[in-house]
Amino acid sequence: MSQFPFAKRDYEFQKYVDCHNWIGGQWVPSTSGKTIDVVNPRHGQVMGTVSWSGSEDVAKAVEAARAALPGWKATPWKERVQVLFRVKQIMEENLDELSWLLSHENGKTIAQACGSVLKGIECVEFGTSLPNMAGGDQLDVSRGINCKVTHEPEGICAGIVPFNFPTMVPLWMLPQALVSGNVFVLKPSEQVPYGSMRLAEIFKEAGLPDGVLNIVNGGKESVEALCDHPEIRALAFVGSTRVAKLVYERSAKTGKKVLALGGAKNHLVVVPDAEPELTASTVVASAYGCAGQRCMAAAVMIAVGDVDHIVEKMVEKANTMELGQDMGSVINPESASRIEGYINDAEKRGAKILVDGRGAKVNGHEGSWVGPTIIDNVTPDMPAGYEEIFGPVLSIIRVKTLDEAIKVENGNPYGNAAAIFTTNGGVARYATDRFQAGMCGVNIGVPVPREPFAFGGWNHSKFGAGDVTGNDGFRFWTRPRKVTQRWEMATDATWMS
């Protein structure tokens, strides 16, 4: 049972608990004793505090992980995976609580919070299948000679995760890493520590031995300490491109295996034969789900030719969205100010504001709000056309041909996601074959692959090899051991023997 159950089941403010580091199966304050406030972004009120940690705290977490590694590594795969079966059950039994807690710490609507927890549960479910992959391959390659591959844990691993999905993104990493026999140090976003806090409780309740999972809260110093620690052998990061580059470069210098997922500027290409209702609904849902604070959100709609009838439907749907119910808040006042700055800049440069979310308010909820926004006649050289806004803003770029649209998509440095909206299969194939993006969609606004297919972009949206979830995630947290063996001399031996 949870030591810290979250009681609230509506959007009214609820003060919660203070969050410390989870080291060796215990909640412990940071070495410095420093904390920062955790703010409910819907209300702008303090829910509690979180420990502010540094290199000493990271060292303690690694020490606890090191002590737990031999026993966990020696535990058979089939026994390790039983923990995940129990984690899945506990999460399903507590879905309502986990969703409302996520909504309060992040600002999502309850529907979007529940959806992200369910996606996290799906990642756990995939993790339960890993023993079926772990057997590796073996083959008699010659007379009396056999080669086989086993998948061995890297050892001590680490993950650094962002604010926008406090429960889901840690579960992109933990199932594969832990079932593979690794021990782990997790660094959540300091803005949303409670999702990881509850995961620590759940894994312990599910039977995970102390020290196998550790959590260090903090900011830049704790991230740098994870990058620098010589005993951490593999590290994954999800966040902005600027920080992803820094994490990748700094971690790689220590010989770590590194995978750093960065930002995005996702393009949805709409051609005249697109189905109007499907397209308008899907583009709006993509742009404003989670208040646009997801790396798969629609950021740019590229309108090919005359699609004004679809744009009009989008405007109508955006204008009918109820802020606070259909779309949540943004994470903090600084984000709201930055997002509105992009809207102001685009307007000054000659773009037309079709739906204006600036200055949005929700009665009784004095937090950080920006309403759904649609900006027309944006050009690729405007900041609203090429920079990641990470908010509920959809920029429309007008072009005459599909090749022009593809050129715009390819010209952006990011490469996370791209989609085409059409009723013509040939058009769909032509576009998806040419998009410079790791995840593509056809009439799909958020082309996130479902397990076992892996999540990861191209270009400046990812640094490192492979992807973070699915089969690629399993390979990232393990290293293959190749064994070639002979037990007897073959009487008809050849040069290969």
C-alpha positions in Angstrom: 0.0 0.0 0.0 1.1 3.5 -0.8 2.8 5.5 2.0 1.6 8.7 0.2 -1.8 8.1 -1.3 -3.2 11.1 -3.3 -6.8 11.7 -2.2 -8.1 14.3 -4.6 -10.5 13.3 -7.5 -11.2 16.6 -9.0 -9.3 19.7 -10.2 -9.5 21.7 -7.0 -6.2 22.4 -5.3 -4.7 19.7 -3.0 -1.6 20.2 -1.0 0.5 17.0 -1.1 3.8 15.8 0.5 7.4 16.7 0.4 9.4 14.5 -2.0 12.9 13.2 -1.1 15.5 11.0 -2.8 14.8 7.2 -3.0 18.1 5.5 -2.2 18.5 1.9 -1.2 14.8 1.5 -0.7 14.5 4.5 1.7 13.3 8.1 1.4 16.2 10.3 2.3 16.7 14.1 2.1 19.5 15.5 -0.1 22.9 15.9 1.5 22.6 19.7 1.4 19.1 19.6 2.9 18.0 22.1 0.2 14.6 21.8 -1.4 12.5 23.7 -4.0 8.8 24.1 -4.4 6.6 21.8 -6.5 3.9 24.0 -8.0 0.5 22.9 -9.3 0.5 24.7 -12.7 -3.3 24.8 -12.9 -3.5 26.8 -9.7 0.0 28.3 -9.3 0.0 27.0 -5.7 2.7 24.9 -3.9 1.9 21.3 -3.5 5.0 20.4 -1.6 8.8 20.5 -1.9 11.4 18.3 -3.6 15.0 17.6 -2.5 17.6 19.6 -4.5 20.5 17.2 -4.9 24.1 17.2 -6.2 27.0 15.0 -6.9 27.2 13.5 -3.4 23.6 12.3 -3.7 24.3 10.8 -7.1 27.3 9.0 -5.6 25.1 7.6 -2.8 22.5 6.3 -5.3 25.2 4.7 -7.4 26.7 3.1 -4.2 23.3 1.6 -3.4 22.8 0.4 -7.0 26.3 -1.2 -7.0 25.5 -3.1 -3.8 22.2 -4.4 -5.3 23.7 -5.4 -8.7 25.2 -8.8 -8.0 22.0 -10.2 -6.4 19.7 -8.8 -9.1 21.9 -9.8 -11.9 22.0 -13.4 -10.5 18.2 -13.5 -10.3 16.8 -15.6 -13.2 15.0 -13.7 -16.0 11.7 -15.5 -15.2 11.9 -14.3 -11.6 12.8 -10.7 -12.5 9.9 -10.4 -14.8 7.4 -11.3 -12.1 8.0 -7.9 -10.6 6.7 -6.3 -13.7 3.6 -8.5 -13.7 2.8 -7.2 -10.2 3.7 -3.6 -11.1 1.2 -3.8 -14.0 -1.5 -5.0 -11.6 -0.8 -2.4 -9.0 -0.9 0.4 -11.5 -4.2 -0.8 -13.0 -5.7 -1.0 -9.5 -4.5 2.5 -8.8 -5.1 4.1 -12.2 -7.5 6.7 -10.9 -5.2 7.9 -8.2 -2.1 7.9 -10.5 -4.0 9.9 -13.1 -5.3 12.5 -10.8 -1.8 13.0 -9.2 -0.3 13.4 -12.6 -3.0 15.9 -13.5 -2.3 18.0 -10.4 1.5 18.0 -10.7 1.6 18.5 -14.5 -1.6 20.4 -15.4 -3.0 17.9 -17.8 -6.7 17.2 -18.1 -7.7 14.0 -16.3 -8.4 12.3 -19.7 -5.0 13.1 -21.0 -3.4 12.2 -17.7 -5.2 8.8 -17.7 -4.1 8.2 -21.2 -0.4 8.7 -20.4 -0.6 6.4 -17.4 -2.2 3.7 -19.6 0.6 4.1 -22.1 3.1 3.6 -19.3 1.2 0.4 -18.3 1.5 -0.7 -21.9 5.3 -0.3 -21.6 5.3 -2.4 -18.5 3.3 -5.0 -20.3 5.8 -5.2 -23.1 8.5 -5.6 -20.5 6.9 -8.8 -19.3 7.6 -10.3 -22.8 11.4 -9.7 -22.6 12.4 -13.2 -21.4 11.1 -14.5 -24.7 13.6 -12.2 -26.5 16.5 -12.8 -24.1 17.3 -16.4 -25.2 19.4 -15.1 -28.0 20.4 -17.1 -31.1 22.6 -20.2 -31.5 23.7 -22.1 -34.5 26.1 -25.0 -35.3 28.3 -23.0 -37.7 30.6 -25.8 -38.6 31.4 -29.5 -37.7 31.5 -29.6 -33.9 31.5 -25.8 -33.6 28.5 -23.8 -32.0 28.1 -20.1 -31.8 25.5 -18.5 -29.5 24.5 -15.0 -28.3 23.3 -14.0 -24.8 22.1 -10.6 -23.7 23.9 -9.4 -20.6 23.1 -6.4 -18.5 25.2 -3.3 -18.8 25.3 -2.9 -15.0 24.5 0.5 -13.4 22.3 2.5 -15.7 20.6 6.0 -15.5 17.7 7.8 -17.0 16.9 11.6 -17.1 13.3 12.3 -17.9 11.3 15.5 -18.7 8.3 17.2 -17.1 5.6 16.5 -19.7 5.0 12.8 -19.0 6.0 12.1 -15.3 4.8 8.5 -15.3 5.1 7.3 -18.9 8.6 8.3 -19.9 10.3 6.6 -16.9 8.4 3.5 -18.0 10.0 3.8 -21.5 13.2 2.9 -19.7 12.6 0.9 -16.5 11.0 -2.3 -17.7 13.6 -3.1 -20.3 16.5 -2.0 -18.1 15.4 -3.8 -14.9 14.2 -7.1 -16.4 17.5 -7.3 -18.3 19.3 -7.4 -14.9 20.5 -3.8 -14.6 20.2 -1.5 -11.6 19.0 2.0 -12.1 19.3 5.7 -11.0 16.4 7.8 -12.2 16.5 11.6 -12.3 12.9 13.0 -12.7 12.2 16.6 -13.7 12.3 18.7 -10.6 8.9 20.2 -11.6 7.1 16.9 -11.5 8.7 14.5 -9.0 5.6 12.8 -7.7 5.0 10.4 -10.7 8.5 8.9 -10.1 7.9 8.9 -6.4 4.8 6.7 -6.7 6.6 4.4 -9.2 9.3 3.8 -6.5 6.6 2.8 -4.1 4.9 0.6 -6.6 8.1 -1.2 -7.6 8.9 -1.8 -4.0 5.4 -3.2 -3.3 5.8 -5.4 -6.4 8.9 -7.0 -4.8 11.8 -5.2 -6.4 14.8 -5.5 -4.1 16.1 -2.4 -2.4 18.8 -0.6 -4.3 17.8 -1.9 -7.7 15.9 1.3 -8.4 17.1 4.6 -7.0 15.8 8.2 -7.6 17.8 11.4 -7.3 15.9 14.7 -7.6 17.6 17.9 -8.6 18.7 20.1 -11.5 21.8 20.7 -13.5 24.3 19.5 -10.9 22.7 16.1 -10.5 22.4 15.7 -14.3 26.1 16.5 -14.7 27.0 14.1 -12.0 25.1 11.3 -13.7 26.8 12.1 -17.0 30.3 12.1 -15.3 30.0 9.1 -13.0 32.4 6.5 -14.3 30.4 3.5 -13.0 27.2 4.4 -14.9 27.6 2.4 -18.1 24.4 3.4 -20.0 22.3 6.6 -19.8 19.2 7.7 -21.6 17.8 11.2 -21.7 14.6 12.8 -22.9 14.2 16.6 -23.1 15.2 19.5 -25.3 17.6 19.3 -28.1 20.0 21.8 -26.5 20.3 19.8 -23.4 20.2 16.5 -25.3 23.4 17.5 -27.2 25.2 18.5 -23.9 24.2 15.2 -22.2 25.2 13.1 -25.1 28.6 14.8 -25.5 29.4 14.8 -21.8 28.3 11.3 -21.1 30.1 9.8 -24.2 33.4 11.2 -22.9 33.2 8.8 -20.0 32.7 5.8 -22.4 29.0 5.4 -21.6 26.4 4.1 -24.0 24.2 7.1 -24.5 20.8 7.8 -26.1 19.5 11.3 -25.9 16.1 12.3 -27.4 15.7 16.0 -28.1 13.1 18.4 -29.4 10.8 18.5 -32.4 9.0 20.6 -34.9 6.4 18.2 -36.3 4.8 18.9 -39.7 1.4 17.7 -40.7 1.0 18.0 -44.5 -2.7 18.5 -45.6 -3.5 18.1 -49.3 -6.8 19.1 -51.0 -8.2 15.5 -51.2 -7.9 15.0 -47.4 -11.1 14.0 -45.7 -12.2 17.3 -44.0 -13.8 16.1 -40.8 -11.1 13.5 -40.0 -8.3 15.9 -40.8 -9.6 18.9 -38.9 -10.4 16.8 -35.8 -7.1 15.0 -35.9 -4.9 18.0 -36.4 -6.6 19.9 -33.6 -6.3 17.0 -31.2 -2.6 16.7 -32.1 -1.8 20.4 -31.6 -3.7 20.9 -28.3 -3.5 17.5 -26.5 -1.4 18.0 -23.4 -1.5 21.7 -24.1 1.0 21.1 -27.0 3.6 20.1 -24.4 4.7 16.8 -26.1 7.4 16.1 -28.6 4.9 14.5 -30.9 2.4 17.4 -31.0 1.5 19.0 -34.3 3.5 22.2 -34.6 3.2 23.1 -38.2 0.4 22.4 -40.7 1.6 22.7 -44.2 -1.4 23.6 -46.4 -1.0 22.3 -49.9 -3.2 24.3 -52.4 -6.7 25.1 -51.4 -7.5 23.5 -48.1 -9.3 26.6 -46.6 -12.4 24.4 -46.0 -10.3 22.3 -43.6 -8.7 25.3 -42.0 -12.2 26.7 -41.3 -13.2 23.5 -39.6 -10.1 23.6 -37.5 -10.8 27.1 -36.4 -14.3 26.2 -35.5 -13.1 23.2 -33.4 -10.4 25.2 -31.6 -12.8 28.0 -30.7 -15.2 25.5 -29.1 -12.5 24.0 -26.8 -13.2 24.7 -23.1 -9.9 25.6 -21.5 -9.5 23.7 -18.2 -11.7 20.8 -19.4 -10.7 20.0 -23.0 -7.1 21.3 -22.5 -5.0 21.8 -19.4 -2.5 24.4 -18.3 1.1 24.9 -19.4 3.8 23.9 -16.9 4.7 27.4 -15.5 4.5 31.2 -16.0 7.8 31.3 -17.8 6.5 28.8 -20.4 3.3 30.8 -20.9 5.3 34.0 -21.4 7.7 32.3 -23.9 4.8 30.8 -25.9 2.9 34.1 -26.1 6.2 35.7 -27.3 6.2 33.4 -30.3 2.6 34.5 -31.1 3.4 38.2 -30.7 6.5 37.8 -33.0 4.6 36.0 -35.7 1.9 38.7 -35.7 4.5 41.5 -36.0 6.1 39.7 -39.0 2.8 39.6 -40.8 1.2 36.3 -39.9 -2.5 36.2 -39.2 -3.9 35.0 -35.9 -7.0 32.9 -36.6 -7.4 31.7 -33.1 -5.8 33.7 -30.3 -4.9 32.0 -27.0 -3.0 34.9 -25.4 -4.2 36.1 -22.0 -6.4 33.0 -21.5 -7.8 32.5 -18.0 -9.8 29.8 -16.2 -12.1 31.0 -13.3 -10.8 29.9 -9.9 -7.6 28.4 -11.4 -5.0 31.1 -11.3 -2.2 29.1 -12.9 -0.3 29.2 -16.2 -2.7 29.3 -19.2 -2.4 29.7 -22.9 -5.4 28.9 -25.0 -5.5 27.1 -28.4 -3.8 29.2 -31.0 -3.8 29.0 -34.8 -1.4 31.3 -36.8 -1.9 31.4 -40.6 0.5 32.6 -43.3 3.6 31.7 -41.3 6.8 31.3 -43.3 9.6 28.8 -42.7 12.0 31.6 -41.7 9.8 32.9 -38.9 10.6 31.6 -35.4 7.0 30.3 -35.2 7.8 28.3 -38.3 11.0 26.6 -37.4 11.7 26.8 -33.6 10.1 24.4 -31.1 7.4 26.3 -29.2 6.3 23.5 -27.0 2.8 24.9 -26.4 -0.7 25.0 -27.9 0.3 26.9 -31.0 -0.3 25.6 -34.5 1.5 27.5 -37.4 0.1 27.2 -40.9 2.6 27.4 -43.8 1.1 27.7 -47.3 2.6 26.0 -50.3 1.4 25.2 -53.8 2.7 21.6 -54.3 3.4 18.5 -52.3 7.1 18.7 -53.3 7.2 22.2 -51.7 5.7 20.8 -48.6 8.2 18.0 -48.4 11.0 20.6 -48.9 9.7 22.6 -46.0 9.6 19.5 -43.7 13.0 18.4 -44.8 14.5 21.9 -44.3 13.8 21.8 -40.6 16.7 20.6 -38.4 14.4 18.4 -36.3 13.2 14.9 -37.4 10.9 13.5 -34.8 7.5 13.1 -36.6 5.7 14.0 -39.8 2.4 13.1 -41.3 0.4 13.3 -44.5 -3.4 13.8 -44.7 -4.8 12.4 -47.9 -7.3 9.8 -49.3 -4.8 8.8 -52.0 -2.5 5.9 -51.2 0.1 7.0 -53.8 0.3 10.4 -52.3 0.7 8.9 -48.9 3.5 6.6 -50.0 5.3 9.4 -52.0 5.3 11.7 -48.9 6.3 9.1 -46.2 9.1 7.9 -48.4 10.6 11.4 -48.5 9.9 12.8 -45.1 13.1 13.4 -43.0 11.5 12.1 -39.8 11.9 8.9 -37.7 8.1 8.5 -37.0 5.7 9.1 -39.9 1.9 9.0 -40.1 -0.8 8.7 -42.7 -4.0 10.5 -41.5 -2.5 10.2 -37.9 -1.8 13.3 -36.0 0.4 11.7 -33.3 2.2 8.9 -35.0 3.6 7.3 -31.8 4.5 3.7 -32.4 2.8 1.2 -30.1 4.8 -1.5 -28.4 6.8 -3.4 -29.6 7.7 -0.7 -32.2 10.3 1.7 -30.9 10.0 5.5 -30.2 12.7 7.7 -31.6 13.3 10.5 -34.2 16.0 11.5 -36.6 18.4 14.4 -37.1 18.4 16.9 -34.2 15.6 15.0 -32.5 17.9 12.2 -31.4 21.6 11.7 -30.5 22.9 8.2 -30.3 22.1 4.8 -31.9 18.8 3.0 -31.7 15.5 4.0 -30.1 14.4 4.1 -26.5 11.4 1.8 -26.3 10.3 -1.6 -27.8 12.9 -4.0 -29.1 15.5 -1.3 -29.5 15.1 -0.4 -25.9 15.9 -3.9 -24.8 19.1 -3.9 -27.0 20.1 -0.5 -25.6 20.2 -1.7 -22.0 22.0 -4.9 -22.8 25.2 -6.0 -24.5 25.5 -9.1 -26.5 28.0 -11.8 -25.4 29.1 -14.1 -28.3 30.2 -17.6 -27.3 31.9 -19.9 -29.8 32.4 -23.4 -28.3 33.6 -26.9 -29.2 33.4 -30.0 -27.1 34.8 -32.7 -29.3 37.0 -33.1 -32.3 35.0 -33.9 -35.4 36.4 -36.9 -37.4 35.6 -35.1 -40.6 37.0 -31.7 -39.6 37.5 -29.0 -42.2 39.5 -25.7 -42.1 36.5 -24.1 -40.4 36.8 -26.4 -37.5 
